Amino acid sequence: MDITRFDVIIVGGGPAGLSAATTLSRALRSVLVIDSGSPRNGPAAGIHGYLSRDGMSPAEFLSIGRAEVLSYGAAIIDGAAVSARRTPDGFAVTLGDARQFSARRLLITTGLTDVLPAIKGLREQWGKGVVHCPYCHGWEIRGQRIGVLGTGPLSVHQALMFRQWSPDITLFLNDSVDPADEEWEKLAARNIRVVDGAVTSIDAPDGVLAGVTVGQRMAFGVEALAVGSRMEARAGFLESLGLDAQEHPLGVGDAIDADATGMTAVRGVYAAGNVSNLMAQVVTSAAEGVTAGTRINADLIEEETRWAVEGHFGVFSAASEAAVARVVLGGRGHGLESAPLASGSSPTVLPQRNTGF
């Protein structure tokens, strides 16, 4: 089977992946972005906290980002990665439709999945009346009647956070939260109401959140509901590489372990954005993508310099990289391009310089 080779394959076309693709393409690297088309913030009306992009719809943000990536010569394909394996010269990624691609380095920016409680009407309001992050949505619901759905130990903290944006906060324990004595004191001091019992439905007549029902009949009016979801990294396809998501120290989900530059425990595999940082906002994910891109390029430079010192260029020679460039860029390339040779002429070979090594 023909496997198309790249310097870097990026799995995930969100803010982290697209930012990394731009950075690497501007560094004259051949890059492939594989995107499943299911962004975490897709249901939201707009992104926030991103200077100059405040309020922009997630779809518009990604469209602009894709156009920028393509303008620098990277390739973007739609599809879901189902497996990855190490090869003698890097990695091979297989998609759900059996297509395969290979690269010297692999960057994972697949994001995460929000696992929500199984409560009637909750999923339908996710990203609308039901929100998660106060820094992403607090301004838009400021001063409203805000409910906080208890899902675990951090729900009290979440209620105290949203109290910054409204004096009218109700914490629904939902048979999931048992506040400690100190937490009860904090809730009382901040005038946060507490409702015991299991929440059975999220009420949104005509599609607009209006309230929460506890038990069979107890209805409480709220205009917005904050929910702490369980956040799970989209990284199942990495198990074949021995890279598993690890439980977050706060117990809010699992993520791929990576250092500040995106390096994981598997040599040559990097991660950025929500797949490795559950708390990252859009702007944070974009910044992590840039950081990972620069680190990957530095890694590739180190490898190519070692090849040069050793007197060879490995499987990714100038000829193979030129072949990828022709596939990806068509008639447009970076740097110098060779003019066609006249009939019967031979290419000029420059003498090798003695570097002293």
Legacy VTK file of the C-alpha trace (Angstrom):
# vtk DataFile Version 3.0
C-alpha trace
ASCII
DATASET POLYDATA
POINTS 357 float
0.000 0.000 0.000
1.300 3.436 -0.881
2.076 5.470 2.225
2.533 9.195 1.778
5.407 10.552 3.879
5.621 13.849 5.707
7.950 15.444 8.197
5.129 15.748 10.729
1.621 14.345 11.022
-0.697 16.317 13.274
-3.770 14.404 14.442
-6.414 16.977 15.351
-7.385 20.159 13.551
-8.352 22.446 16.405
-6.528 25.550 17.666
-3.500 23.570 18.885
-3.165 21.505 15.721
-3.658 24.355 13.284
-1.257 26.624 15.180
1.388 23.906 15.169
0.801 23.270 11.454
1.297 26.956 10.666
4.479 27.119 12.729
5.951 24.003 11.144
4.935 24.952 7.597
6.548 28.351 8.005
9.670 26.406 8.996
9.503 24.730 5.550
8.368 21.387 6.937
6.004 19.055 5.091
2.939 18.741 7.318
-0.268 16.742 7.231
-3.212 17.609 9.486
-5.778 14.848 10.032
-9.041 16.204 11.419
-12.155 14.289 12.458
-14.292 17.455 12.343
-15.712 17.216 15.879
-14.393 20.202 17.872
-15.128 20.198 21.594
-16.501 23.744 21.504
-18.630 23.165 18.411
-21.957 23.713 20.272
-20.822 27.090 21.675
-21.982 30.335 20.100
-18.553 31.916 20.322
-15.053 31.651 21.753
-13.913 34.028 24.478
-10.708 35.071 26.161
-8.817 35.094 22.848
-7.581 38.628 22.151
-8.893 39.903 18.778
-11.116 36.818 18.337
-13.627 37.389 21.142
-17.117 36.206 20.226
-16.068 34.550 16.954
-17.933 31.328 16.271
-15.832 28.155 16.567
-16.665 27.264 12.951
-15.427 30.629 11.631
-12.291 30.413 13.766
-11.418 26.995 12.348
-12.212 28.071 8.792
-9.815 31.015 9.035
-7.205 28.810 10.675
-7.452 26.172 7.969
-7.034 28.780 5.260
-3.877 30.086 6.921
-2.442 26.577 7.255
-3.135 25.786 3.598
-1.574 29.071 2.504
1.768 27.873 3.862
1.606 24.576 1.996
0.428 22.102 4.618
-2.121 19.429 3.725
-5.397 18.926 5.612
-7.571 15.853 5.234
-10.824 14.887 6.928
-10.764 11.582 8.755
-10.327 9.863 12.093
-7.105 8.194 13.135
-7.773 4.693 14.458
-4.238 3.442 15.068
-0.610 4.480 15.042
2.545 2.402 14.959
6.261 2.981 14.996
8.195 2.324 11.804
11.957 2.188 11.166
11.891 5.821 10.051
9.136 7.322 12.200
5.442 6.588 12.546
2.534 5.356 10.452
-1.040 6.468 11.097
-4.055 4.556 9.823
-7.448 6.190 9.301
-10.869 4.651 9.650
-11.135 4.266 5.872
-7.815 2.322 5.810
-5.741 5.175 4.334
-2.234 5.324 5.764
0.259 8.135 6.133
3.708 8.243 7.688
5.943 10.886 9.187
9.121 11.376 11.140
7.267 12.969 14.051
3.733 12.741 15.417
1.821 15.540 17.178
-1.440 14.730 18.968
-3.927 17.604 19.278
-7.181 15.634 19.321
-8.640 17.431 22.328
-11.040 15.831 24.755
-14.589 14.583 25.174
-16.892 16.045 27.820
-18.718 13.207 29.571
-21.939 14.600 31.036
-24.290 13.144 33.652
-27.195 11.183 32.187
-29.877 13.738 32.998
-32.798 14.434 30.702
-32.287 17.585 28.630
-28.691 18.200 29.743
-26.858 17.252 26.558
-29.284 19.286 24.420
-28.412 22.445 26.382
-24.642 21.865 26.412
-22.903 24.977 25.098
-26.149 26.961 25.303
-27.848 27.280 28.680
-25.479 24.704 30.194
-21.874 25.899 30.508
-18.639 24.712 32.023
-15.949 27.396 32.394
-16.632 30.744 34.107
-13.827 32.418 32.151
-15.332 31.232 28.882
-18.978 32.025 29.650
-19.177 33.997 32.902
-19.505 37.413 31.266
-22.375 36.258 29.064
-24.417 35.021 32.062
-23.381 37.686 34.558
-26.122 38.735 36.975
-28.393 35.846 36.003
-29.844 33.115 38.181
-27.108 30.510 37.877
-27.362 26.918 39.020
-24.379 24.653 39.608
-24.963 20.935 39.092
-23.131 18.791 41.581
-20.970 16.177 39.890
-18.099 15.664 42.342
-15.742 17.171 44.932
-14.958 20.267 42.835
-18.592 21.364 42.526
-18.392 23.503 45.675
-15.352 25.232 44.216
-17.261 25.768 40.964
-20.175 27.357 42.840
-17.807 29.714 44.657
-16.189 30.618 41.327
-19.454 31.504 39.589
-20.419 33.624 42.613
-17.976 36.181 41.142
-20.353 36.698 38.195
-23.711 36.662 39.977
-25.133 37.092 43.485
-27.830 34.495 42.681
-26.182 31.050 42.802
-27.809 27.717 43.648
-25.772 24.553 44.163
-27.677 21.357 43.406
-25.974 18.561 45.344
-27.510 15.960 43.001
-26.637 13.107 45.374
-23.051 13.573 44.209
-21.618 16.166 46.593
-21.182 16.011 50.369
-19.681 19.341 51.453
-17.289 19.347 54.393
-17.992 21.622 57.371
-15.565 24.253 56.081
-17.268 24.206 52.678
-20.701 24.698 54.248
-19.315 27.777 55.991
-17.994 29.164 52.706
-21.294 28.548 50.909
-23.232 30.256 53.690
-20.815 33.187 53.828
-21.275 33.777 50.090
-25.082 33.408 50.273
-25.116 30.413 47.941
-28.303 28.362 48.180
-27.953 24.588 48.434
-30.575 22.106 47.229
-30.410 18.447 48.212
-31.652 15.549 46.102
-31.054 14.140 42.637
-31.645 16.355 39.605
-33.964 14.519 37.220
-34.298 16.941 34.316
-33.029 20.146 32.781
-36.065 22.142 31.686
-35.833 24.128 28.477
-39.214 24.820 26.893
-38.798 26.201 23.376
-35.100 25.406 23.595
-34.312 28.059 26.227
-33.105 26.950 29.664
-35.685 27.823 32.297
-35.063 25.604 35.276
-34.007 22.399 36.988
-36.259 19.690 38.373
-35.201 17.790 41.500
-36.922 14.511 42.231
-40.378 14.217 40.700
-41.870 17.661 41.174
-39.525 20.216 42.746
-38.760 22.811 40.079
-36.190 25.574 40.519
-35.891 28.441 38.088
-32.418 29.126 36.700
-31.274 30.965 33.586
-27.943 29.204 33.290
-26.500 25.970 34.651
-22.813 25.248 35.257
-21.696 21.630 35.023
-18.310 20.141 35.762
-18.011 17.436 33.112
-15.593 14.537 33.215
-12.964 15.355 30.586
-11.470 12.396 28.724
-8.592 12.705 26.248
-9.318 11.508 22.717
-6.268 9.283 22.576
-7.398 5.676 22.314
-5.578 5.205 19.003
-2.241 5.787 20.792
-2.468 2.618 22.891
-0.567 0.708 20.200
2.378 3.038 20.860
2.220 2.380 24.585
0.890 5.862 25.312
-2.172 5.804 27.559
-4.119 8.682 29.068
-3.459 9.123 32.793
-5.918 10.188 35.482
-5.715 13.902 36.278
-4.536 14.671 39.854
-7.807 16.529 40.551
-9.917 13.570 39.452
-11.667 15.544 36.705
-10.702 13.224 33.844
-7.678 11.813 32.077
-5.015 13.260 29.777
-1.799 12.416 27.950
1.267 13.318 29.996
3.481 15.845 28.203
6.081 18.343 29.325
5.964 22.100 28.764
7.210 21.694 25.178
4.753 18.926 24.303
7.151 15.973 24.564
5.565 12.717 25.757
7.138 9.576 27.159
7.254 8.089 23.647
10.203 9.406 21.648
9.018 11.403 18.645
5.420 11.760 19.841
4.227 15.152 21.073
0.929 16.434 22.462
-0.648 19.877 22.821
-3.987 21.419 23.749
-6.790 19.749 25.698
-5.547 16.217 25.019
-2.695 16.922 27.447
-4.011 19.999 29.291
-7.633 19.551 30.345
-7.930 23.134 31.588
-6.603 24.856 28.458
-8.822 27.472 26.823
-8.718 28.127 23.069
-5.942 30.714 23.308
-3.917 28.433 25.597
-4.265 25.511 23.202
-3.153 27.675 20.290
-0.074 28.785 22.251
0.769 25.192 23.164
0.518 24.267 19.489
3.096 26.915 18.595
5.399 25.716 21.377
5.123 22.082 20.281
5.711 23.069 16.660
8.943 24.878 17.479
10.141 21.986 19.619
9.421 19.454 16.886
11.265 21.557 14.317
14.265 21.807 16.669
14.141 18.037 17.113
14.152 17.502 13.350
17.042 19.948 12.909
19.062 18.038 15.498
18.387 14.794 13.640
19.291 16.259 10.227
22.483 17.777 11.628
23.462 14.391 13.013
22.794 12.839 9.601
24.993 15.478 7.966
27.828 14.849 10.392
27.540 11.111 9.769
27.600 11.724 6.028
24.133 10.531 5.088
20.598 11.885 5.047
18.477 8.923 6.106
15.282 7.871 4.370
14.028 11.453 4.276
16.559 12.697 1.748
16.283 15.910 -0.200
14.761 13.913 -3.059
12.027 12.370 -0.911
11.209 15.711 0.659
10.998 17.283 -2.793
8.549 14.547 -3.814
6.331 15.348 -0.841
6.548 19.050 -1.691
5.336 18.378 -5.223
2.342 16.443 -3.869
1.469 18.998 -1.220
2.376 22.290 -2.890
1.790 21.569 -6.530
3.470 24.306 -8.535
4.162 26.483 -5.506
7.161 25.849 -3.276
9.338 27.463 -0.680
12.883 28.581 -1.443
14.795 27.982 -4.670
13.415 25.813 -7.438
15.527 24.207 -10.139
14.991 25.293 -13.729
14.374 22.516 -16.283
17.576 21.137 -17.777
18.247 21.672 -21.445
18.203 18.586 -23.613
21.449 16.669 -23.321
22.788 18.739 -20.420
23.834 17.412 -17.035
23.199 18.850 -13.589
26.043 20.748 -12.003
27.587 19.002 -9.005
29.286 21.315 -6.524
32.460 20.041 -4.833
31.950 18.911 -1.255
33.413 21.296 1.274
35.812 19.857 3.799
34.371 20.910 7.135
37.166 19.370 9.144
34.995 16.582 10.607
LINES 1 358
357 0 1 2 3 4 5 6 7 8 9 10 11 12 13 14 15 16 17 18 19 20 21 22 23 24 25 26 27 28 29 30 31 32 33 34 35 36 37 38 39 40 41 42 43 44 45 46 47 48 49 50 51 52 53 54 55 56 57 58 59 60 61 62 63 64 65 66 67 68 69 70 71 72 73 74 75 76 77 78 79 80 81 82 83 84 85 86 87 88 89 90 91 92 93 94 95 96 97 98 99 100 101 102 103 104 105 106 107 108 109 110 111 112 113 114 115 116 117 118 119 120 121 122 123 124 125 126 127 128 129 130 131 132 133 134 135 136 137 138 139 140 141 142 143 144 145 146 147 148 149 150 151 152 153 154 155 156 157 158 159 160 161 162 163 164 165 166 167 168 169 170 171 172 173 174 175 176 177 178 179 180 181 182 183 184 185 186 187 188 189 190 191 192 193 194 195 196 197 198 199 200 201 202 203 204 205 206 207 208 209 210 211 212 213 214 215 216 217 218 219 220 221 222 223 224 225 226 227 228 229 230 231 232 233 234 235 236 237 238 239 240 241 242 243 244 245 246 247 248 249 250 251 252 253 254 255 256 257 258 259 260 261 262 263 264 265 266 267 268 269 270 271 272 273 274 275 276 277 278 279 280 281 282 283 284 285 286 287 288 289 290 291 292 293 294 295 296 297 298 299 300 301 302 303 304 305 306 307 308 309 310 311 312 313 314 315 316 317 318 319 320 321 322 323 324 325 326 327 328 329 330 331 332 333 334 335 336 337 338 339 340 341 342 343 344 345 346 347 348 349 350 351 352 353 354 355 356
